[in-house]
Amino acid sequence: MSYSTQINKHGGLNHLLTIEGIPRDYLIRVLDRANRFLSLGDNIALKNYPVLKGRCVFNIFFENSTRTSSTFEIAARRLSADVMKLNILGSSSSKGESLLDTVDNLVAMQADMFIVRHSCSGAVHLIANHVNRVSPNIQVLNAGDGCHSHPTQALLDMYTIRFFKKNFRNLRVAIIGDISHSRVARSDIWALSILGVPEIRVISPKTLLPMDIEQMGVTVFSDLNKGLKDVDVVIVLRLQNERISSPVLPSAKEYFKFYGLTEDAMKNCDENVIILHPGPMNRGVEIDSKVADSASSVILKQVTFGIAIRMAVMDLLHQERLERDNG
């Protein structure tokens, strides 16, 4: 894809659509900016920060979500934005209105920022390209599109890793699960690569691997224990229910037997390993409860960090817009 839709001529962002193609310095800038908002989280008097005061943020979720939708809404409100939630089930799109006609109607409502989740890969890019033509002041954030990309999830994962491991040098990171259908896996791999993680592993049944995965610079393992040997970070992916008992996977029990993250499997990891999961978790399918609730798990911290990261992204995009308008 072309990155001209996302990145402006000065190297800043018009939109946040994908991690791919973003310079390392900019990713670090987002992580550093999130520190500022994370420190505000414990100070009630400073929870509302007037960065987006008077701006209207539209949460447009064409696909169900709890964590992403809620944390984006909390983040926008803490930046003092007016937040509008589009109820897709009751909207005109459920009655046959085209995607871009829906967008045009939202543009007419004087929106400043669209946060979009869609089940089709590329749908958010389509919206951003359209918005560039009809209303270039609106900024688009990808909250997950099909199997393609989930940039803010990757950013909060990178923040979590840096928070606990301090930097990205000399890390071994393993991603376990359905790589083929995971937008989180793709975005995490790109982010880890850009940030200089020297060893990225993917652990998965061959039926759940994309054909070209090695081209992303990862090492592939089909054996869980070998793949976890001495790793510092484990990212466990949710196994989608539709994959269970499908031709690519016999059963949830069979998957857990060979790829479930258990206490025994954890013995292969570095003793200071941290465990991440984008949620929602399927306990007893991709992860054992004892592991999910262990001292190594930083899964709930990811949710907290997600608010700070999404505040940082919206703040930076807003600053980019102000600089463009004033330049």
Disulfide bonds with the S-S distance in Angstrom:
none
